[in-house]
Amino acid sequence: MSRLFWRFALLVVLAIALASCVIYFTFSLLFGDPIEHIARDQAAGQIFLLEQYIDQAPADEWLPRLNKVREVSDVTLELQPLSTVLAALPAARRAPLLQGAVVMDVGGKGFYRRVDGTGARYAGSEDDVIHAQNLPIDVGQALRMETIRFAVIALCLLLPLGWWTRAHGRSLAALSRMADDFGRGDLAARAQVSPASSIAPLAGRINEMAERIGSLLEARRHLLLSVSHELRTPIARLEFGLALLAERHAGHDPAMRRRIDVMGVDVEELKTLVNELLGLMQLDHAQVLPGQPFTLAPLLRACMAAHLPQQVDAGIADDLGELRGDPRLLARAIGNLLGNAAKYAVARIALSATRDGEALRIVIEDDGPGIPADQRVQVFAPFYRLAREQDHAAAGHGLGLAIAARAVALHGGAITIDDSPLGGARFTISIRA
């Protein structure tokens, strides 16, 4: 909410500043400089005195009356040669002065005006200019008043804006919490927004969308669970039948025996698929793990021994310490990654693990064909397999990486893929222990 308010506040202040500039330049073009008008208003008394008192004197009394005003006024009134004043004034102000107009000098707190254009006041008066100085001109005060006026306007705009952004921020926070909860797997999460909120229609659409997504995911979960459970019974019957066939034809028909063995491999593959599906469904709906501390180094060495009987380049640090979570689940994730490396590696597989404070880093890499950069996110999706000859030749159902990613996520970590110096893919598990 604070960020939203300050962004709006900045926009309001910039809009007021821009409006002030536009008003100033527009008035300058249409009516003259507003600052000069302010100065002229503040010097109106002295201009009135000049025009209505001094100028109204008879020709022979003009200079004496000017001297009387000098004696009683704090304003300095001087007569200067017209040529000198014209040289000092900007070109745009010379014509008004020659025509007898009052020309303001805002910076010098004074004004200029030609005595007359005919020499009627005294001899040579047409060549003189009366210069008034020390006038009570304070443009700064007027500008401060304008600043206060605009500040009050800005405050009156920002107060309701602050109230609105506070209410709007609460609604956005509720929507954000709902999105976070829904993304973590809480399919019952819904945005609780006041009907009067400006985003109430959006929240309603998002709640409807969440309802449909939740229904679809729940239907998918029930379907996969039902299919997986229902498949276990016929798989068990097939295993039992194959065992009977193998016993009956043992040693009598080698060809039949080979066919039975092939069918046994297929049944075992189907059984593995069902078990992986059930495991993935359980992980998808798990929210938290039981907090059980376990040591990491022995777990990694056990995974290597179980999944990679061949020679492996290992670099497991001795100071990995402990991690809190489910050791069986993390071992399964690492085992899936090691098994994946074993499928594609040509000759070398490397596993390394280091810890820097609370940051745990486990790296598994191989010298296989690698994974294209544009598909390194999709490979963690269930049943996703690369359309390559090596992938069709390798056994599997596209669930191993999905299970590994979910298991690591439940431990508060993530898996990333990049290119390995060995030439293949490098999987990096990063966990904040």
N, C-alpha and C positions, 0 to 999 in steps of 0.2 A: 504494500500500500504506500509506504514512504517513497519508494522509487517512482511509482505512478504519480503521486502528488507533486514531487519535485520536478518531474518532466513537464507536467501541466503548468506548474508555477513558472518554470523557465519560459515556456511558450507564451504565457500571459505577459510576462515582463518584456519579452522581446517584441510581442505584438504591440504593447503600449509604447515602447521606445520607437518602433517603426512608425506607428500612427503619429507620434509627436513630430518626427522628422518630416513625414508627408504633410502634416498640417502646416508646419513652419514654412516649408518650401512653397506650398500652394498659396498661403497667405502672402508670402514675399512676392510671388509672381503677380497675384491679383491686386493686392492692396499695399504693397511695400513691406519693408522689413518690420516685423512685429516688434522687435526690440527697439527700433527707432520710434515706433508709435508709443511704446511704454515710456521712453525717455521724454518724448514730446508732451505726454500727459503729465509727467512729473514736473516738467518745466513750464506748464501752462500759465502759472501765475506771472512769471517773469516775461513770457511772451505777451501776455495780456497787458502788462505794465508798459512794455515797449510800444505796442500797437495802439493802445487806448489812452495812454497818458503822455508819453514822450512825443509820439508821432502827431498827437492832436494839438500840440503847441504851435503858435504862429512861427513863421520861419525864423524871425530874430530871437525867439525864445526857445528854440529847439535845443541848442547846446547848453544854455543855462538849466533847462529842465533836466537834461541828461546828467549834468553835474550834481543837481540836487538829489537825483536818484542814487548816484554813486556815493554820496555822503551818508545816506540812511540805509543803504542795502549792503548785505554781505556779498552780493554778487559783483564780480569785477566786470566792468563794461569798458572796453577799449576800442579805439578807432584805429584800424589798420589799413594800409594801402590795398586796394583791390587786386593789384597785380601780385602782391605777395601772397594773399589768401588764395587766389586762383592757382598759383604754382603749388601750394601746399595741399589743395583739395584733389580728390580723385576726379577723373574726367567726367564721370556720371553725375557729379554734384555741381559742376561748374555752371551748367545751363540754368538750373533752378536758382542759383545764387544771382546770376546776372538778371534774371527775371524778377528779382525782389522777394523770393521765397525765403522762409527760415530754413536753414540747413543745419541739421543737428550734428553735433560732435559727441557721440555717446561716450567714447573712450576718454575724451578730455572734459566730460561733464560740462559742456557748453554748447553754444550755437553761433552761427554766423548769419548776418543779414546785411544786405547792402543798404546804405543810408537812403539813397534814392537814385533814380536813373536820370535826373534832369538838372541836378545842382541847385534845387530850390531851397534846400535847408540852409546852406551857407556856401561860400565860394569853394568850389572843388569837391562838394559833397558826393558828386556822382562817382568819384574815384576812391571813396572810403567805404569801409565795411565795419559795422559794429560787431565786436566779438565779445560775447557774454561768457564768463567762466565762473567756476565754483558754484554751479547750479545744484540744487538739491536733487540730483539724479542718482538713484540707487537701483540699477537694473538687477543687481544680484538679489535684492530683496524680492523683486517681482519674479525672478526665476525660482527662488526658493518657494515662493507661494505656489507657482505652477508645479514644482516638484512635489510639494505636499498634496496638491490637488490630485495629481496622478497617482501618488502613493496611496491616498485614500481610495481612489477608484480601484487600484490593484488589490488593496486589502479587501474591499467589498466583493471583488470577484473571487479572490482566493479563499475566503471563508466558506462560501457555499461549495466551492470546488474541493476544499479539504473535506467537508462533510460528505460530499458525493464520492470522492476517491476512497474514503474510509469504508463506506458501505460497499462500494464496488470492489475494494481490495478484499473484504471479508468474503464476498461471493466468489471471487477468483481463487482465494485460498481454499475455500471449500471444494471448488472444482478441481484444484490441483491435488488436494488430499485424496479425493475420490479417484483421480487418474493414477496416483501412486499406489493406492491400495489395490485398485483393479489390476494394475500392471504386475503387482506382487502375487497375484493369484486369488485375491479376495473377490470372487465374482458377485458377491452380494453387496459390494460397495456402491453407494449412490450419492450423488451430490445433493446436499441439503441447502437449498437456496430459497430465500424469501420470494414469494410471488411478485412483490413490488420491485425486486432487483432488476436492473437493466439487462442482466444476462440470464434472467429466468428462462426465456425461450430457448437459449442455447443450452442451459443446464438440462432442461426437459428433453431436448433432442439427444444430448449425450447420455442421459439416463435410459432413454428408449434404446439407443444403440447398445449400451452396456447390457440391457436386458436381453436383447437379441443375441449378442455375442455370448453372454453367459449361457443362454439356452442352447446355442449351437455347440459350445465347448462341452457342456454337461452331456448333451446327447452323444457327442463324439466319444467322450470318456466312457459312458455307459455302453456304447456300442463296442468299443475296443475291449473293455473289460468282459462283456458278455461273450464276445467272440473268442477271446483268449481262454476264458474259463470253459466254454463249451468245446473248444478244440482239445482240451487236455484229455477228455474221455476217449474220443476216437484215436488220439495219439497213443494213449495207453493200450488200447485194443490192438492197434497196429504193432506196437512193440511186443505184446504178448503173442500175437499171431506169427510174427517173424521169428520169435524165439522157438515156437513150436515147429515151424517149417525148418529152421536151422537144425533142430534136434532130429527131425525125421530124416532129413537128407544129408546129415553129417556123414562124410566119408563115402557116400554112394554116388552122388552126382556133382562133380566139381563145378560144372557150368551153373547149375541151380544154386550152389553155394555162393558163387560170385554174385549172381543176381540178388540173392538175399542180402549179402553184405552191402551192395549198392543201395538197396531199398532201406537198409538200416541207417546208412549215412543220410539219406533223404529225410527219414523220420527224425533223426537226431537234429538235423538242421531246422526242421519245422518246430521241434521242441524248443530249440534255442531261441527261435524267433518269438514264440509265445512267451517265453520267460523274459526276454528283453522288452517286449511290449508291456507286460505287467510291471516290470521294474520301472520303465519310463513313466507309466501312468502314476505309480506311487510317488516318483520324484516330482512330477508336475504339480501334484497337489500337496506336497510337503511345504510347510511354512517355516518351521524352525527345526534345528537338529538338537538332539540331546547333548548337553554339554559334558563331554568326556575328554579329558586331556590324554594325549598319547604322544610318544616320541616319534619323530619323523624319520630319522636315518634308518632305524631297523625296518620300518614299514617300506621305505623305498628299496632297500636291499632285498626284502622278501618279494616285492613285486617283480624285481629283475629276475630273481631266481625262478619265479613261477611262470613268467611269460616269455622270458628270453634265455633259454638254456645255452644259446650260442654266445660267443664272445661279444661283450659290450664295452664301449668306452665309458667308464663311470667316473664322475667327479662329484661325489657327495661329500659336502663339508661335514666336519665333526661337530660343529656348533649350531646345528639346526634347531636344537631345543625341542619344545613341545608345541602342539597345536590342539586347540579345543574343537571338538566336533565328533564325527563318526568315522573311526579309522577304517571300518569295512567299506564305507561308501567312497572315501577318498582313495583307498586302494583299488577299488573297482574303476574309478576314473583314470588313475595312472595306468592300470592294467590295460584298459581300452586303448589308451594312447600308445603304449608300448606294443600292443598287438597290432595296431594300425601301422606303426613303423615297421614291424616285422614283415607285414604283407608286402610292402613296397620297397624296402631297402634292398640294395644290390649286395653290399658286403659290410656296410658299417652302420651301427646304431650307437648313439651317444645319449647318456643321461647325466645331467648335472643338477645340483641343488645348492643354493646359497641362501644366506639370511643376513639382512642388514637391518638391525633393530627389529621393528615389527613387520618388515617387508620380507616375505618368503617368495623365492623364485625357483621354480622347477622347470628345467628345459629338457625336452625330448626331441631329438633330431635324427635324420637319416640321410642316406645318399641316393634316395629313390628319385622318381620323376618330379616330386614336389606338387604343389597345388597352385593353380592359376590365381593371380591376385584378385581378379574380379569374382572369384567363387569362394573366397576364404571365409565369408560370413555364412553363405548358404550351406556349407558342408556340416554345420552344426544343427541344421533342420532335420527332423526325423525323416527317414527313408530317402534322403537326398544322396545321390551318387553321381560322380563325375562321368561324363560320356566319353570315356577313354578305354582303349583296349585293356590297359592294365587293371582298370577298375572292374570291368566285366569279368576278367579272369580271376580277380581276387574274391574270396568268399566273403559273405557278410550281407547285411540287410539295410545298412545305412542308419543304424540306431546307436552304434558305439560312441560316436562323437557327440550325439545329442545327449546321451546319458552322462558322458564325461563332463560336458559343459554345464548341465544342470547340477550335477554333484558338486562341482567346484563352486558354482554360484551359491549353493546352500551353505558353503563354508566362507562366504563373503569374498570370493575371488572371481577371476575371469581367465579365459583362455584366449590367447592371440596366436596368429599364424603369420610367419614371414619366411624368407628364404634362409636356408642353412648354409654355412660355409662348406658343409660336406657335399652340397649340390642338390639336396632334396628339400623337404619341408622341416620347419622348426616350430614346435608347439611350445609355448611359454605359459606356464601356470603362475599367476601372480595372486598372492593371498596376503591380506593384512592380518597377521597373527595376533 
